[in-house]
């Protein structure tokens, strides 16, 4: 990817600590990853995740897709829609979605009394103590919440079973060059 400059002070998240910070206007950034709508950049001070809604601060950066995940999905609710939404969530350091990484352990969708759906997901992380875990989980929750008829969305981080690289799907292994 290429070098860019931030046009304004930009909220960002330090990787892997997960701490919120602001990168000053004029900061030179090198785009590392743009999957899932968010942008991972490298600066002289390390890696940072810039949320999709702040991507326009990066001079010359144009999102790959006009749909960055902000628009609601159309159609009738289905569990497949939830899986598809989860496949748009990425660890900012790994170019494989959280489903193909094997991080999603359970998905449950229950009809609510008002006819909508309450969705709960159990996921893990590649390593305990990863500061990006809550950010990744919130990204997943927000994308699920935008689905049609979803009235409640919760994403829980669990540690049992412990994640291992063997949980990566065939597609994920191919992206990572493991097959």
Secondary structure as UniProt FT lines:
FT   STRAND          3..6
FT   STRAND          10..15
FT   TURN            16..17
FT   STRAND          20..23
FT   TURN            25..26
FT   STRAND          28..33
FT   HELIX           35..37
FT   STRAND          39..43
FT   TURN            44..45
FT   STRAND          46..50
FT   HELIX           52..57
FT   TURN            59..60
FT   HELIX           79..86
FT   TURN            87..88
FT   TURN            92..93
FT   TURN            98..102
FT   STRAND          104..111
FT   TURN            113..114
FT   STRAND          117..123
FT   TURN            128..129
FT   TURN            131..132
FT   HELIX           133..145
FT   TURN            148..149
FT   STRAND          150..157
FT   HELIX           165..167
FT   HELIX           170..175
FT   TURN            176..177
//
